[in-house]
């Protein structure tokens, strides 16, 4: 990877595990982060919070039937063929 020595120093100082260090090195390379930005990512613990997008689906669609209706309402057979709405309908019966 072609990131600077300062980046590596910041990562070694802040990240604890080898996997965490690899993650931050890849992140620096992919996003062209500055040293300050990578230090902020480490301080924010980006490694452990990656992919944990908060949602409120349970609160807004508490019943299974409502979820089915919402998906059924927006299903477009040309655009959303990968959504298996038919299987959801079978579970409701």
PDB file with one MODEL, atoms N, CA, C and O in Angstrom:
MODEL        1
ATOM      1  N   UNK A   1       0.849  -1.192   0.000  1.00  0.00           N
ATOM      2  CA  UNK A   1       0.000   0.000   0.000  1.00  0.00           C
ATOM      3  C   UNK A   1       0.884   1.242   0.000  1.00  0.00           C
ATOM      4  O   UNK A   1       1.944   1.275   0.626  1.00  0.00           O
ATOM      5  N   UNK A   2       0.446   2.204  -0.678  1.00  0.00           N
ATOM      6  CA  UNK A   2       1.244   3.422  -0.774  1.00  0.00           C
ATOM      7  C   UNK A   2       0.668   4.525   0.125  1.00  0.00           C
ATOM      8  O   UNK A   2       0.109   5.513  -0.353  1.00  0.00           O
ATOM      9  N   UNK A   3       0.820   4.328   1.424  1.00  0.00           N
ATOM     10  CA  UNK A   3       0.468   5.389   2.366  1.00  0.00           C
ATOM     11  C   UNK A   3       1.746   5.767   3.099  1.00  0.00           C
ATOM     12  O   UNK A   3       2.693   4.984   3.168  1.00  0.00           O
ATOM     13  N   UNK A   4       1.758   6.967   3.642  1.00  0.00           N
ATOM     14  CA  UNK A   4       2.971   7.501   4.244  1.00  0.00           C
ATOM     15  C   UNK A   4       3.355   6.880   5.581  1.00  0.00           C
ATOM     16  O   UNK A   4       2.552   6.212   6.234  1.00  0.00           O
ATOM     17  N   UNK A   5       4.592   7.116   5.966  1.00  0.00           N
ATOM     18  CA  UNK A   5       5.111   6.630   7.236  1.00  0.00           C
ATOM     19  C   UNK A   5       4.317   7.192   8.413  1.00  0.00           C
ATOM     20  O   UNK A   5       4.083   6.493   9.399  1.00  0.00           O
ATOM     21  N   UNK A   6       3.904   8.453   8.310  1.00  0.00           N
ATOM     22  CA  UNK A   6       3.118   9.080   9.381  1.00  0.00           C
ATOM     23  C   UNK A   6       1.785   8.370   9.573  1.00  0.00           C
ATOM     24  O   UNK A   6       1.300   8.227  10.695  1.00  0.00           O
ATOM     25  N   UNK A   7       1.201   7.927   8.466  1.00  0.00           N
ATOM     26  CA  UNK A   7      -0.053   7.175   8.559  1.00  0.00           C
ATOM     27  C   UNK A   7       0.173   5.862   9.310  1.00  0.00           C
ATOM     28  O   UNK A   7      -0.592   5.498  10.203  1.00  0.00           O
ATOM     29  N   UNK A   8       1.239   5.164   8.928  1.00  0.00           N
ATOM     30  CA  UNK A   8       1.552   3.897   9.592  1.00  0.00           C
ATOM     31  C   UNK A   8       1.828   4.110  11.082  1.00  0.00           C
ATOM     32  O   UNK A   8       1.402   3.312  11.917  1.00  0.00           O
ATOM     33  N   UNK A   9       2.535   5.177  11.407  1.00  0.00           N
ATOM     34  CA  UNK A   9       2.835   5.475  12.814  1.00  0.00           C
ATOM     35  C   UNK A   9       1.561   5.727  13.603  1.00  0.00           C
ATOM     36  O   UNK A   9       1.406   5.233  14.720  1.00  0.00           O
ATOM     37  N   UNK A  10       0.640   6.505  13.015  1.00  0.00           N
ATOM     38  CA  UNK A  10      -0.624   6.805  13.685  1.00  0.00           C
ATOM     39  C   UNK A  10      -1.448   5.531  13.881  1.00  0.00           C
ATOM     40  O   UNK A  10      -2.074   5.338  14.923  1.00  0.00           O
ATOM     41  N   UNK A  11      -1.438   4.679  12.879  1.00  0.00           N
ATOM     42  CA  UNK A  11      -2.201   3.422  12.966  1.00  0.00           C
ATOM     43  C   UNK A  11      -1.592   2.496  14.017  1.00  0.00           C
ATOM     44  O   UNK A  11      -2.315   1.901  14.817  1.00  0.00           O
ATOM     45  N   UNK A  12      -0.270   2.375  14.015  1.00  0.00           N
ATOM     46  CA  UNK A  12       0.387   1.518  15.010  1.00  0.00           C
ATOM     47  C   UNK A  12       0.156   2.034  16.430  1.00  0.00           C
ATOM     48  O   UNK A  12       0.015   1.250  17.369  1.00  0.00           O
ATOM     49  N   UNK A  13       0.119   3.348  16.575  1.00  0.00           N
ATOM     50  CA  UNK A  13      -0.094   3.929  17.901  1.00  0.00           C
ATOM     51  C   UNK A  13      -1.539   3.757  18.380  1.00  0.00           C
ATOM     52  O   UNK A  13      -1.786   3.606  19.576  1.00  0.00           O
ATOM     53  N   UNK A  14      -2.489   3.779  17.443  1.00  0.00           N
ATOM     54  CA  UNK A  14      -3.898   3.779  17.850  1.00  0.00           C
ATOM     55  C   UNK A  14      -4.604   2.447  17.770  1.00  0.00           C
ATOM     56  O   UNK A  14      -5.464   2.154  18.601  1.00  0.00           O
ATOM     57  N   UNK A  15      -4.263   1.635  16.789  1.00  0.00           N
ATOM     58  CA  UNK A  15      -4.964   0.364  16.591  1.00  0.00           C
ATOM     59  C   UNK A  15      -4.285  -0.740  17.392  1.00  0.00           C
ATOM     60  O   UNK A  15      -3.059  -0.787  17.490  1.00  0.00           O
ATOM     61  N   UNK A  16      -5.094  -1.625  17.963  1.00  0.00           N
ATOM     62  CA  UNK A  16      -4.549  -2.641  18.853  1.00  0.00           C
ATOM     63  C   UNK A  16      -4.264  -3.969  18.149  1.00  0.00           C
ATOM     64  O   UNK A  16      -3.190  -4.541  18.334  1.00  0.00           O
ATOM     65  N   UNK A  17      -5.182  -4.456  17.368  1.00  0.00           N
ATOM     66  CA  UNK A  17      -5.010  -5.771  16.749  1.00  0.00           C
ATOM     67  C   UNK A  17      -4.494  -5.648  15.314  1.00  0.00           C
ATOM     68  O   UNK A  17      -4.537  -4.578  14.706  1.00  0.00           O
ATOM     69  N   UNK A  18      -4.016  -6.753  14.805  1.00  0.00           N
ATOM     70  CA  UNK A  18      -3.515  -6.790  13.432  1.00  0.00           C
ATOM     71  C   UNK A  18      -4.646  -6.535  12.438  1.00  0.00           C
ATOM     72  O   UNK A  18      -4.460  -5.808  11.462  1.00  0.00           O
ATOM     73  N   UNK A  19      -5.808  -7.123  12.680  1.00  0.00           N
ATOM     74  CA  UNK A  19      -6.957  -6.919  11.794  1.00  0.00           C
ATOM     75  C   UNK A  19      -7.370  -5.448  11.765  1.00  0.00           C
ATOM     76  O   UNK A  19      -7.695  -4.909  10.706  1.00  0.00           O
ATOM     77  N   UNK A  20      -7.356  -4.811  12.916  1.00  0.00           N
ATOM     78  CA  UNK A  20      -7.706  -3.406  13.019  1.00  0.00           C
ATOM     79  C   UNK A  20      -6.701  -2.558  12.228  1.00  0.00           C
ATOM     80  O   UNK A  20      -7.092  -1.628  11.523  1.00  0.00           O
ATOM     81  N   UNK A  21      -5.435  -2.874  12.345  1.00  0.00           N
ATOM     82  CA  UNK A  21      -4.400  -2.139  11.618  1.00  0.00           C
ATOM     83  C   UNK A  21      -4.561  -2.304  10.121  1.00  0.00           C
ATOM     84  O   UNK A  21      -4.442  -1.337   9.368  1.00  0.00           O
ATOM     85  N   UNK A  22      -4.831  -3.525   9.688  1.00  0.00           N
ATOM     86  CA  UNK A  22      -5.064  -3.758   8.256  1.00  0.00           C
ATOM     87  C   UNK A  22      -6.257  -2.953   7.762  1.00  0.00           C
ATOM     88  O   UNK A  22      -6.222  -2.391   6.667  1.00  0.00           O
ATOM     89  N   UNK A  23      -7.311  -2.897   8.567  1.00  0.00           N
ATOM     90  CA  UNK A  23      -8.509  -2.134   8.197  1.00  0.00           C
ATOM     91  C   UNK A  23      -8.176  -0.659   7.984  1.00  0.00           C
ATOM     92  O   UNK A  23      -8.577  -0.068   6.981  1.00  0.00           O
ATOM     93  N   UNK A  24      -7.444  -0.067   8.926  1.00  0.00           N
ATOM     94  CA  UNK A  24      -7.117   1.361   8.818  1.00  0.00           C
ATOM     95  C   UNK A  24      -6.137   1.637   7.681  1.00  0.00           C
ATOM     96  O   UNK A  24      -6.219   2.687   7.044  1.00  0.00           O
ATOM     97  N   UNK A  25      -5.225   0.728   7.418  1.00  0.00           N
ATOM     98  CA  UNK A  25      -4.307   0.905   6.287  1.00  0.00           C
ATOM     99  C   UNK A  25      -5.109   0.897   4.987  1.00  0.00           C
ATOM    100  O   UNK A  25      -4.905   1.752   4.124  1.00  0.00           O
ATOM    101  N   UNK A  26      -6.012  -0.060   4.848  1.00  0.00           N
ATOM    102  CA  UNK A  26      -6.847  -0.133   3.647  1.00  0.00           C
ATOM    103  C   UNK A  26      -7.730   1.104   3.533  1.00  0.00           C
ATOM    104  O   UNK A  26      -7.916   1.637   2.439  1.00  0.00           O
ATOM    105  N   UNK A  27      -8.271   1.558   4.650  1.00  0.00           N
ATOM    106  CA  UNK A  27      -9.123   2.745   4.660  1.00  0.00           C
ATOM    107  C   UNK A  27      -8.347   3.978   4.202  1.00  0.00           C
ATOM    108  O   UNK A  27      -8.848   4.780   3.414  1.00  0.00           O
ATOM    109  N   UNK A  28      -7.126   4.119   4.702  1.00  0.00           N
ATOM    110  CA  UNK A  28      -6.275   5.248   4.276  1.00  0.00           C
ATOM    111  C   UNK A  28      -6.018   5.205   2.783  1.00  0.00           C
ATOM    112  O   UNK A  28      -6.086   6.223   2.095  1.00  0.00           O
ATOM    113  N   UNK A  29      -5.727   4.026   2.298  1.00  0.00           N
ATOM    114  CA  UNK A  29      -5.430   3.865   0.878  1.00  0.00           C
ATOM    115  C   UNK A  29      -6.664   4.146   0.024  1.00  0.00           C
ATOM    116  O   UNK A  29      -6.579   4.869  -0.969  1.00  0.00           O
ATOM    117  N   UNK A  30      -7.809   3.580   0.402  1.00  0.00           N
ATOM    118  CA  UNK A  30      -9.035   3.723  -0.390  1.00  0.00           C
ATOM    119  C   UNK A  30      -9.582   5.140  -0.387  1.00  0.00           C
ATOM    120  O   UNK A  30     -10.025   5.643  -1.419  1.00  0.00           O
ATOM    121  N   UNK A  31      -9.552   5.785   0.779  1.00  0.00           N
ATOM    122  CA  UNK A  31     -10.176   7.102   0.914  1.00  0.00           C
ATOM    123  C   UNK A  31      -9.183   8.257   0.888  1.00  0.00           C
ATOM    124  O   UNK A  31      -9.568   9.418   1.033  1.00  0.00           O
ATOM    125  N   UNK A  32      -7.896   7.934   0.702  1.00  0.00           N
ATOM    126  CA  UNK A  32      -6.843   8.968   0.639  1.00  0.00           C
ATOM    127  C   UNK A  32      -6.921   9.897   1.861  1.00  0.00           C
ATOM    128  O   UNK A  32      -6.926  11.121   1.730  1.00  0.00           O
ATOM    129  N   UNK A  33      -6.981   9.281   3.049  1.00  0.00           N
ATOM    130  CA  UNK A  33      -7.118  10.041   4.296  1.00  0.00           C
ATOM    131  C   UNK A  33      -5.814  10.718   4.674  1.00  0.00           C
ATOM    132  O   UNK A  33      -4.727  10.210   4.398  1.00  0.00           O
ATOM    133  N   UNK A  34      -5.940  11.864   5.305  1.00  0.00           N
ATOM    134  CA  UNK A  34      -4.767  12.511   5.888  1.00  0.00           C
ATOM    135  C   UNK A  34      -4.480  11.856   7.237  1.00  0.00           C
ATOM    136  O   UNK A  34      -5.280  11.061   7.730  1.00  0.00           O
ATOM    137  N   UNK A  35      -3.350  12.187   7.824  1.00  0.00           N
ATOM    138  CA  UNK A  35      -2.999  11.618   9.132  1.00  0.00           C
ATOM    139  C   UNK A  35      -4.027  12.034  10.181  1.00  0.00           C
ATOM    140  O   UNK A  35      -4.431  11.221  11.013  1.00  0.00           O
ATOM    141  N   UNK A  36      -4.449  13.293  10.142  1.00  0.00           N
ATOM    142  CA  UNK A  36      -5.458  13.766  11.095  1.00  0.00           C
ATOM    143  C   UNK A  36      -6.777  13.011  10.929  1.00  0.00           C
ATOM    144  O   UNK A  36      -7.436  12.664  11.910  1.00  0.00           O
ATOM    145  N   UNK A  37      -7.144  12.766   9.684  1.00  0.00           N
ATOM    146  CA  UNK A  37      -8.405  12.050   9.439  1.00  0.00           C
ATOM    147  C   UNK A  37      -8.343  10.608   9.934  1.00  0.00           C
ATOM    148  O   UNK A  37      -9.310  10.104  10.505  1.00  0.00           O
ATOM    149  N   UNK A  38      -7.214   9.948   9.715  1.00  0.00           N
ATOM    150  CA  UNK A  38      -7.117   8.564  10.191  1.00  0.00           C
ATOM    151  C   UNK A  38      -7.071   8.522  11.714  1.00  0.00           C
ATOM    152  O   UNK A  38      -7.610   7.593  12.316  1.00  0.00           O
ATOM    153  N   UNK A  39      -6.451   9.488  12.338  1.00  0.00           N
ATOM    154  CA  UNK A  39      -6.447   9.551  13.803  1.00  0.00           C
ATOM    155  C   UNK A  39      -7.866   9.750  14.334  1.00  0.00           C
ATOM    156  O   UNK A  39      -8.237   9.183  15.361  1.00  0.00           O
ATOM    157  N   UNK A  40      -8.651  10.554  13.631  1.00  0.00           N
ATOM    158  CA  UNK A  40     -10.046  10.767  14.031  1.00  0.00           C
ATOM    159  C   UNK A  40     -10.851   9.480  13.851  1.00  0.00           C
ATOM    160  O   UNK A  40     -11.678   9.142  14.698  1.00  0.00           O
ATOM    161  N   UNK A  41     -10.612   8.759  12.749  1.00  0.00           N
ATOM    162  CA  UNK A  41     -11.301   7.481  12.522  1.00  0.00           C
ATOM    163  C   UNK A  41     -10.965   6.477  13.632  1.00  0.00           C
ATOM    164  O   UNK A  41     -11.831   5.742  14.107  1.00  0.00           O
ATOM    165  N   UNK A  42      -9.696   6.464  14.030  1.00  0.00           N
ATOM    166  CA  UNK A  42      -9.280   5.554  15.111  1.00  0.00           C
ATOM    167  C   UNK A  42      -9.935   5.968  16.425  1.00  0.00           C
ATOM    168  O   UNK A  42     -10.421   5.122  17.176  1.00  0.00           O
ATOM    169  N   UNK A  43      -9.947   7.265  16.699  1.00  0.00           N
ATOM    170  CA  UNK A  43     -10.572   7.769  17.931  1.00  0.00           C
ATOM    171  C   UNK A  43     -12.080   7.475  17.944  1.00  0.00           C
ATOM    172  O   UNK A  43     -12.653   7.193  18.997  1.00  0.00           O
ATOM    173  N   UNK A  44     -12.712   7.543  16.770  1.00  0.00           N
ATOM    174  CA  UNK A  44     -14.150   7.249  16.666  1.00  0.00           C
ATOM    175  C   UNK A  44     -14.431   5.752  16.628  1.00  0.00           C
ATOM    176  O   UNK A  44     -15.590   5.336  16.602  1.00  0.00           O
ATOM    177  N   UNK A  45     -13.368   4.937  16.624  1.00  0.00           N
ATOM    178  CA  UNK A  45     -13.463   3.477  16.595  1.00  0.00           C
ATOM    179  C   UNK A  45     -14.234   2.983  15.372  1.00  0.00           C
ATOM    180  O   UNK A  45     -15.162   2.182  15.485  1.00  0.00           O
ATOM    181  N   UNK A  46     -13.830   3.479  14.203  1.00  0.00           N
ATOM    182  CA  UNK A  46     -14.485   3.118  12.947  1.00  0.00           C
ATOM    183  C   UNK A  46     -14.412   1.620  12.672  1.00  0.00           C
ATOM    184  O   UNK A  46     -15.317   1.066  12.049  1.00  0.00           O
ATOM    185  N   UNK A  47     -13.365   0.965  13.119  1.00  0.00           N
ATOM    186  CA  UNK A  47     -13.214  -0.479  12.884  1.00  0.00           C
ATOM    187  C   UNK A  47     -14.342  -1.272  13.522  1.00  0.00           C
ATOM    188  O   UNK A  47     -14.901  -2.170  12.894  1.00  0.00           O
ATOM    189  N   UNK A  48     -14.679  -0.950  14.754  1.00  0.00           N
ATOM    190  CA  UNK A  48     -15.702  -1.714  15.471  1.00  0.00           C
ATOM    191  C   UNK A  48     -17.122  -1.257  15.156  1.00  0.00           C
ATOM    192  O   UNK A  48     -18.078  -1.973  15.453  1.00  0.00           O
ATOM    193  N   UNK A  49     -17.273  -0.098  14.569  1.00  0.00           N
ATOM    194  CA  UNK A  49     -18.619   0.395  14.259  1.00  0.00           C
ATOM    195  C   UNK A  49     -18.950   0.306  12.783  1.00  0.00           C
ATOM    196  O   UNK A  49     -20.018   0.757  12.370  1.00  0.00           O
ATOM    197  N   UNK A  50     -18.064  -0.264  11.974  1.00  0.00           N
ATOM    198  CA  UNK A  50     -18.335  -0.373  10.543  1.00  0.00           C
ATOM    199  C   UNK A  50     -19.523  -1.283  10.292  1.00  0.00           C
ATOM    200  O   UNK A  50     -19.647  -2.345  10.902  1.00  0.00           O
ATOM    201  N   UNK A  51     -20.376  -0.867   9.406  1.00  0.00           N
ATOM    202  CA  UNK A  51     -21.518  -1.697   9.022  1.00  0.00           C
ATOM    203  C   UNK A  51     -22.652  -1.737  10.014  1.00  0.00           C
ATOM    204  O   UNK A  51     -23.613  -2.476   9.797  1.00  0.00           O
ATOM    205  N   UNK A  52     -22.591  -0.993  11.077  1.00  0.00           N
ATOM    206  CA  UNK A  52     -23.688  -1.010  12.040  1.00  0.00           C
ATOM    207  C   UNK A  52     -24.551   0.229  11.849  1.00  0.00           C
ATOM    208  O   UNK A  52     -24.468   1.195  12.607  1.00  0.00           O
ATOM    209  N   UNK A  53     -25.365   0.172  10.835  1.00  0.00           N
ATOM    210  CA  UNK A  53     -26.245   1.282  10.497  1.00  0.00           C
ATOM    211  C   UNK A  53     -27.499   1.194  11.356  1.00  0.00           C
ATOM    212  O   UNK A  53     -28.195   0.180  11.318  1.00  0.00           O
ATOM    213  N   UNK A  54     -27.803   2.231  12.127  1.00  0.00           N
ATOM    214  CA  UNK A  54     -28.999   2.175  12.963  1.00  0.00           C
ATOM    215  C   UNK A  54     -30.259   2.224  12.101  1.00  0.00           C
ATOM    216  O   UNK A  54     -30.274   2.863  11.049  1.00  0.00           O
ATOM    217  N   UNK A  55     -31.293   1.561  12.541  1.00  0.00           N
ATOM    218  CA  UNK A  55     -32.570   1.638  11.839  1.00  0.00           C
ATOM    219  C   UNK A  55     -33.698   1.574  12.854  1.00  0.00           C
ATOM    220  O   UNK A  55     -33.497   1.216  14.014  1.00  0.00           O
ATOM    221  N   UNK A  56     -34.873   1.925  12.397  1.00  0.00           N
ATOM    222  CA  UNK A  56     -36.041   1.920  13.284  1.00  0.00           C
ATOM    223  C   UNK A  56     -37.153   1.056  12.702  1.00  0.00           C
ATOM    224  O   UNK A  56     -38.330   1.366  12.885  1.00  0.00           O
ATOM    225  N   UNK A  57     -36.805  -0.013  12.009  1.00  0.00           N
ATOM    226  CA  UNK A  57     -37.808  -0.850  11.370  1.00  0.00           C
ATOM    227  C   UNK A  57     -38.749  -1.494  12.379  1.00  0.00           C
ATOM    228  O   UNK A  57     -39.957  -1.553  12.152  1.00  0.00           O
ATOM    229  N   UNK A  58     -38.215  -1.966  13.467  1.00  0.00           N
ATOM    230  CA  UNK A  58     -39.059  -2.629  14.462  1.00  0.00           C
ATOM    231  C   UNK A  58     -40.058  -1.642  15.061  1.00  0.00           C
ATOM    232  O   UNK A  58     -41.214  -1.993  15.298  1.00  0.00           O
ATOM    233  N   UNK A  59     -39.618  -0.425  15.302  1.00  0.00           N
ATOM    234  CA  UNK A  59     -40.514   0.569  15.894  1.00  0.00           C
ATOM    235  C   UNK A  59     -41.545   1.069  14.894  1.00  0.00           C
ATOM    236  O   UNK A  59     -42.691   1.331  15.261  1.00  0.00           O
ATOM    237  N   UNK A  60     -41.147   1.203  13.634  1.00  0.00           N
ATOM    238  CA  UNK A  60     -42.075   1.768  12.654  1.00  0.00           C
ATOM    239  C   UNK A  60     -42.950   0.717  11.979  1.00  0.00           C
ATOM    240  O   UNK A  60     -44.064   1.025  11.555  1.00  0.00           O
ATOM    241  N   UNK A  61     -42.472  -0.496  11.874  1.00  0.00           N
ATOM    242  CA  UNK A  61     -43.267  -1.587  11.293  1.00  0.00           C
ATOM    243  C   UNK A  61     -43.227  -2.761  12.270  1.00  0.00           C
ATOM    244  O   UNK A  61     -42.513  -3.736  12.034  1.00  0.00           O
ATOM    245  N   UNK A  62     -43.984  -2.676  13.363  1.00  0.00           N
ATOM    246  CA  UNK A  62     -43.880  -3.694  14.394  1.00  0.00           C
ATOM    247  C   UNK A  62     -44.499  -5.033  14.012  1.00  0.00           C
ATOM    248  O   UNK A  62     -44.059  -6.068  14.513  1.00  0.00           O
ATOM    249  N   UNK A  63     -45.488  -5.044  13.156  1.00  0.00           N
ATOM    250  CA  UNK A  63     -46.157  -6.291  12.813  1.00  0.00           C
ATOM    251  C   UNK A  63     -45.643  -6.818  11.479  1.00  0.00           C
ATOM    252  O   UNK A  63     -45.330  -6.049  10.570  1.00  0.00           O
ATOM    253  N   UNK A  64     -45.563  -8.116  11.380  1.00  0.00           N
ATOM    254  CA  UNK A  64     -45.085  -8.773  10.163  1.00  0.00           C
ATOM    255  C   UNK A  64     -45.961  -8.408   8.964  1.00  0.00           C
ATOM    256  O   UNK A  64     -45.456  -8.222   7.857  1.00  0.00           O
ATOM    257  N   UNK A  65     -47.260  -8.309   9.182  1.00  0.00           N
ATOM    258  CA  UNK A  65     -48.181  -7.989   8.088  1.00  0.00           C
ATOM    259  C   UNK A  65     -47.902  -6.603   7.519  1.00  0.00           C
ATOM    260  O   UNK A  65     -47.997  -6.397   6.309  1.00  0.00           O
ATOM    261  N   UNK A  66     -47.564  -5.670   8.368  1.00  0.00           N
ATOM    262  CA  UNK A  66     -47.261  -4.319   7.888  1.00  0.00           C
ATOM    263  C   UNK A  66     -46.010  -4.328   7.018  1.00  0.00           C
ATOM    264  O   UNK A  66     -45.958  -3.650   5.992  1.00  0.00           O
ATOM    265  N   UNK A  67     -45.020  -5.081   7.418  1.00  0.00           N
ATOM    266  CA  UNK A  67     -43.802  -5.184   6.622  1.00  0.00           C
ATOM    267  C   UNK A  67     -44.121  -5.785   5.258  1.00  0.00           C
ATOM    268  O   UNK A  67     -43.628  -5.311   4.235  1.00  0.00           O
ATOM    269  N   UNK A  68     -44.939  -6.819   5.244  1.00  0.00           N
ATOM    270  CA  UNK A  68     -45.335  -7.443   3.986  1.00  0.00           C
ATOM    271  C   UNK A  68     -46.066  -6.445   3.097  1.00  0.00           C
ATOM    272  O   UNK A  68     -45.791  -6.361   1.900  1.00  0.00           O
ATOM    273  N   UNK A  69     -46.988  -5.694   3.670  1.00  0.00           N
ATOM    274  CA  UNK A  69     -47.744  -4.712   2.889  1.00  0.00           C
ATOM    275  C   UNK A  69     -46.831  -3.627   2.324  1.00  0.00           C
ATOM    276  O   UNK A  69     -46.995  -3.204   1.180  1.00  0.00           O
ATOM    277  N   UNK A  70     -45.880  -3.186   3.121  1.00  0.00           N
ATOM    278  CA  UNK A  70     -44.961  -2.144   2.648  1.00  0.00           C
ATOM    279  C   UNK A  70     -44.131  -2.650   1.469  1.00  0.00           C
ATOM    280  O   UNK A  70     -43.958  -1.934   0.482  1.00  0.00           O
ATOM    281  N   UNK A  71     -43.627  -3.856   1.562  1.00  0.00           N
ATOM    282  CA  UNK A  71     -42.842  -4.417   0.460  1.00  0.00           C
ATOM    283  C   UNK A  71     -43.735  -4.645  -0.756  1.00  0.00           C
ATOM    284  O   UNK A  71     -43.339  -4.346  -1.883  1.00  0.00           O
ATOM    285  N   UNK A  72     -44.928  -5.168  -0.534  1.00  0.00           N
ATOM    286  CA  UNK A  72     -45.849  -5.440  -1.632  1.00  0.00           C
ATOM    287  C   UNK A  72     -46.227  -4.142  -2.359  1.00  0.00           C
ATOM    288  O   UNK A  72     -46.363  -4.132  -3.583  1.00  0.00           O
ATOM    289  N   UNK A  73     -46.393  -3.062  -1.611  1.00  0.00           N
ATOM    290  CA  UNK A  73     -46.795  -1.787  -2.183  1.00  0.00           C
ATOM    291  C   UNK A  73     -45.724  -1.238  -3.131  1.00  0.00           C
ATOM    292  O   UNK A  73     -46.052  -0.618  -4.142  1.00  0.00           O
ATOM    293  N   UNK A  74     -44.446  -1.462  -2.808  1.00  0.00           N
ATOM    294  CA  UNK A  74     -43.376  -0.887  -3.600  1.00  0.00           C
ATOM    295  C   UNK A  74     -42.711  -1.877  -4.545  1.00  0.00           C
ATOM    296  O   UNK A  74     -41.746  -1.528  -5.225  1.00  0.00           O
ATOM    297  N   UNK A  75     -43.208  -3.097  -4.597  1.00  0.00           N
ATOM    298  CA  UNK A  75     -42.571  -4.105  -5.452  1.00  0.00           C
ATOM    299  C   UNK A  75     -42.830  -3.777  -6.915  1.00  0.00           C
ATOM    300  O   UNK A  75     -43.966  -3.542  -7.326  1.00  0.00           O
ATOM    301  N   UNK A  76     -41.777  -3.768  -7.673  1.00  0.00           N
ATOM    302  CA  UNK A  76     -41.849  -3.566  -9.112  1.00  0.00           C
ATOM    303  C   UNK A  76     -41.138  -4.759  -9.733  1.00  0.00           C
ATOM    304  O   UNK A  76     -39.931  -4.922  -9.554  1.00  0.00           O
ATOM    305  N   UNK A  77     -41.859  -5.578 -10.447  1.00  0.00           N
ATOM    306  CA  UNK A  77     -41.265  -6.813 -10.937  1.00  0.00           C
ATOM    307  C   UNK A  77     -40.090  -6.579 -11.872  1.00  0.00           C
ATOM    308  O   UNK A  77     -39.286  -7.485 -12.092  1.00  0.00           O
ATOM    309  N   UNK A  78     -39.979  -5.388 -12.421  1.00  0.00           N
ATOM    310  CA  UNK A  78     -38.861  -5.112 -13.319  1.00  0.00           C
ATOM    311  C   UNK A  78     -37.617  -4.649 -12.570  1.00  0.00           C
ATOM    312  O   UNK A  78     -36.497  -4.844 -13.042  1.00  0.00           O
ATOM    313  N   UNK A  79     -37.809  -4.039 -11.411  1.00  0.00           N
ATOM    314  CA  UNK A  79     -36.684  -3.481 -10.681  1.00  0.00           C
ATOM    315  C   UNK A  79     -36.311  -4.275  -9.436  1.00  0.00           C
ATOM    316  O   UNK A  79     -35.146  -4.287  -9.040  1.00  0.00           O
ATOM    317  N   UNK A  80     -37.265  -4.925  -8.825  1.00  0.00           N
ATOM    318  CA  UNK A  80     -37.018  -5.574  -7.538  1.00  0.00           C
ATOM    319  C   UNK A  80     -37.290  -7.075  -7.589  1.00  0.00           C
ATOM    320  O   UNK A  80     -37.869  -7.625  -6.652  1.00  0.00           O
ATOM    321  N   UNK A  81     -36.893  -7.730  -8.641  1.00  0.00           N
ATOM    322  CA  UNK A  81     -37.117  -9.163  -8.751  1.00  0.00           C
ATOM    323  C   UNK A  81     -36.405  -9.948  -7.659  1.00  0.00           C
ATOM    324  O   UNK A  81     -36.826 -11.049  -7.306  1.00  0.00           O
ATOM    325  N   UNK A  82     -35.345  -9.393  -7.132  1.00  0.00           N
ATOM    326  CA  UNK A  82     -34.583 -10.100  -6.114  1.00  0.00           C
ATOM    327  C   UNK A  82     -35.295 -10.117  -4.764  1.00  0.00           C
ATOM    328  O   UNK A  82     -34.915 -10.894  -3.888  1.00  0.00           O
ATOM    329  N   UNK A  83     -36.311  -9.286  -4.575  1.00  0.00           N
ATOM    330  CA  UNK A  83     -37.070  -9.279  -3.327  1.00  0.00           C
ATOM    331  C   UNK A  83     -38.065 -10.428  -3.396  1.00  0.00           C
ATOM    332  O   UNK A  83     -38.903 -10.473  -4.297  1.00  0.00           O
ATOM    333  N   UNK A  84     -37.981 -11.331  -2.477  1.00  0.00           N
ATOM    334  CA  UNK A  84     -38.799 -12.533  -2.492  1.00  0.00           C
ATOM    335  C   UNK A  84     -40.095 -12.301  -1.725  1.00  0.00           C
ATOM    336  O   UNK A  84     -40.284 -12.863  -0.646  1.00  0.00           O
ATOM    337  N   UNK A  85     -40.977 -11.489  -2.264  1.00  0.00           N
ATOM    338  CA  UNK A  85     -42.226 -11.153  -1.597  1.00  0.00           C
ATOM    339  C   UNK A  85     -43.142 -12.368  -1.519  1.00  0.00           C
ATOM    340  O   UNK A  85     -43.912 -12.497  -0.567  1.00  0.00           O
ATOM    341  N   UNK A  86     -43.072 -13.249  -2.492  1.00  0.00           N
ATOM    342  CA  UNK A  86     -43.932 -14.420  -2.489  1.00  0.00           C
ATOM    343  C   UNK A  86     -43.678 -15.279  -1.251  1.00  0.00           C
ATOM    344  O   UNK A  86     -44.619 -15.824  -0.674  1.00  0.00           O
ATOM    345  N   UNK A  87     -42.425 -15.403  -0.842  1.00  0.00           N
ATOM    346  CA  UNK A  87     -42.110 -16.186   0.346  1.00  0.00           C
ATOM    347  C   UNK A  87     -42.634 -15.518   1.603  1.00  0.00           C
ATOM    348  O   UNK A  87     -43.032 -16.200   2.548  1.00  0.00           O
ATOM    349  N   UNK A  88     -42.640 -14.190   1.627  1.00  0.00           N
ATOM    350  CA  UNK A  88     -43.220 -13.489   2.766  1.00  0.00           C
ATOM    351  C   UNK A  88     -44.707 -13.785   2.863  1.00  0.00           C
ATOM    352  O   UNK A  88     -45.233 -13.980   3.959  1.00  0.00           O
ATOM    353  N   UNK A  89     -45.392 -13.819   1.719  1.00  0.00           N
ATOM    354  CA  UNK A  89     -46.820 -14.101   1.693  1.00  0.00           C
ATOM    355  C   UNK A  89     -47.146 -15.500   2.184  1.00  0.00           C
ATOM    356  O   UNK A  89     -48.175 -15.708   2.826  1.00  0.00           O
ATOM    357  N   UNK A  90     -46.285 -16.459   1.891  1.00  0.00           N
ATOM    358  CA  UNK A  90     -46.513 -17.841   2.326  1.00  0.00           C
ATOM    359  C   UNK A  90     -46.434 -17.951   3.841  1.00  0.00           C
ATOM    360  O   UNK A  90     -47.156 -18.749   4.438  1.00  0.00           O
ATOM    361  N   UNK A  91     -45.579 -17.174   4.466  1.00  0.00           N
ATOM    362  CA  UNK A  91     -45.421 -17.226   5.925  1.00  0.00           C
ATOM    363  C   UNK A  91     -46.641 -16.674   6.637  1.00  0.00           C
ATOM    364  O   UNK A  91     -46.928 -17.057   7.771  1.00  0.00           O
ATOM    365  N   UNK A  92     -47.366 -15.770   5.976  1.00  0.00           N
ATOM    366  CA  UNK A  92     -48.517 -15.128   6.617  1.00  0.00           C
ATOM    367  C   UNK A  92     -49.732 -16.053   6.646  1.00  0.00           C
ATOM    368  O   UNK A  92     -50.625 -15.862   7.471  1.00  0.00           O
ATOM    369  N   UNK A  93     -49.782 -17.036   5.775  1.00  0.00           N
ATOM    370  CA  UNK A  93     -50.968 -17.890   5.678  1.00  0.00           C
ATOM    371  C   UNK A  93     -51.059 -18.862   6.803  1.00  0.00           C
ATOM    372  O   UNK A  93     -52.003 -19.651   6.862  1.00  0.00           O
TER     373      UNK A  93
ENDMDL
END
